Amino acid sequence: MNSLLKAIGKGASIEIIKEIAHLNPILNHRYENNQLTPLMLAAKYGREDLIEFLIAEGCPVHRVDQTGRSALSPASHHDHYDVVS
């Protein structure tokens, strides 16, 4: 699994995420089993700081997972409406 995805899933600080992203700039990598991207995971956990960073670094915003849901879906599903707007 990509170390960036692991760090997001474990709630790493934005500083650690930035360091990993600069060492391994594959921002569109997906989990193989469900096709989640780093942006989708950041949205799932309500990480507005991370979402802004990933978008600024060029993480694709229109990717969808295996069920056709975008990053907006996990954010709203987990009641992180502040990151959706």
Protein Blocks (a to p, Z undefined) as FASTA:
>chain_A
ZZklmmmmnopafklmmmmmmmmmcfkbccfklopafklmmmmnopaklmmmmmmnopaf
kbccfkopafklmmmmnopaklmZZ
